[in-house]
Amino acid sequence: MRILLVLALFILLSCNNNENFINKIIDKNKISIINLNQRPISQGEVLSEFDNTFLEKYNFLEKDEKMLLNISKINYIISNNKKEFTRISLPIYSKDNKFCLLQVISFTQKEGYSNIIYLFRNNNNNWNIENKFESKLFN
C-alpha cells in the first residue's frame, strides 16, 4: 500500500515539474501557446524526427510514457477561434540531464502552421535554447 502511495506521489510531483518547466520555458522564450491540447505529443514522435547520431550525441534515450498535461497549470491563451491550437510534448531530458527537447505544434490565423522542436541546454538549471528544428512531419 505504501509503495502505491509513494508511486502516486512521485507521478503527481513529476507532472507538476513538467508543467512548471514548460511555464518557465514559454515565459522566458516568449513561445505563444493558444488553446492548448491536453494530450501531449509523445516522446516517440519527437525522437523519431532525429537520426541515431543526434540521439547518441546528445544522450537521449527513447522511453514513451503515456501521460497527460495538466493544462490548468500551464499559462496559455484561450482564443474564441477554435481553429487555432497548440500541442506540445512533455519535456524529454537527456540521460545526463544536460539537454532537453520540447516540441511545439501550433496554428494561428496570424502566423499559420508551425511545428518546431527546441533543443535546450542546461546551464546550472538555467535552460537556454541551443537550437531549433523545423519538424519534417506535418502533424
N, C-alpha and C positions, 0 to 999 in steps of 0.2 A: 504494500500500500504506500509506504514512504517513497519507494522508488518511483511509482507513478506520480506522486505529488511533486517530487524533485524534477522529474522529466517534464511535467506540465509547466512548472515554474520556469525551467530552462527555455522551453519553447516560447512561453509568453515574453520572457526577457529578450530573447533573440529577435522576436518580431518587433518589439519596441525599439531595439537597437537599429534594425533595418530602417524603420520609419524615421528615427532621429537622424541617421546617416543621410538618408535621402533628403530630408529637410535642409540639413546643413549644406549639402552639395547644390541643391537647386537655388537656395538663397545666395550662396557665395558666388555661383557662376551664372546667375540670372537666367536659369533654364525655365522656360514657361511651361506650366502644367495646367491644362484645361480639361474639365470633365474627365477626371482620372478614372480609369478602369480598375476594378478591384482585382482582377485576375492578372498577375504579373506575367511578363514574358519569361519563359522557362530558361534555366541555365543552359540546357542543351541547345535551345535555339540560338542563344547568344554565342556560345562557344563554337557552334558549327560554322560561324562566319569566319573563323580563323583556321589556318593550317597548323599542323603539329609543331612546326618550327617556332611559330609565335607562342603557342601554348607552353612549349618547353622553355623558351627564352624567359618568359615572364612567370613561369612556375604555376600555371593554372591546372587544376585537376577537375575533370567533369564529375559532378555529382548532382543529379537532378532531383530536386526536392519539390514536392507539391505543396505550395504554400499560397496563402492569400495575403494581400496587403491590407492593413487596417487603414483605409483611406481617410478615416476621420482624424488620424494623427498626422496626415501629410497636408502641407499647405498647398492648396491648388485653387484655381479659379473655376467657378461654375458658370457656364455660358448657357444662354437660352437656346442657342443654336445646337441642337443635338447631333448635327453632323460633325461638329468639332469634338475632338477627343485626344486623349493622351494615354498611352500604355507604356509602362516602364517595367524593367526587370528588377528583381531583388539584387542588391549588391553581390557581386561574385568576387571573392577575395582570393588572391594567390595563396599557395600553401604557406609561404613565408610572411604573408600579410604586408608585403611591400607594395603590391599593386591591387587595383580593384577595377572591375568592368561594370558599367551600368549602361543599359540600352534604353533609349527614349524614342518611341514612335509617336508621332503626333500629326494631326491635320487641323489646320485653321483656315478660315476663308481668306485671311490676310496673307499668311505665309505659305499656304499649300501643304503638301505632304513632306514630312521629314522623318528619317529613320537613321539615327546616329548612335554609335556605340562610343562611349567615353572611356578612356583608359586613364585612371588616376594613379598617382604615385604617393605613397605615404611618406611624408617628411615630418617625423616626430608627431604623429597623429594629426597632422595638417595635410589634408588630401588635396593635391593640386592636379589639374588636368595635364597629363603627359602627352596625350594625343587624342584626336577624334577621328572616327572612321565612319564614312557613309556606308550604310548597310547595302549588301549586294542583293538582298531579298526584298521583295515588295510584300510586306505582311498585311 
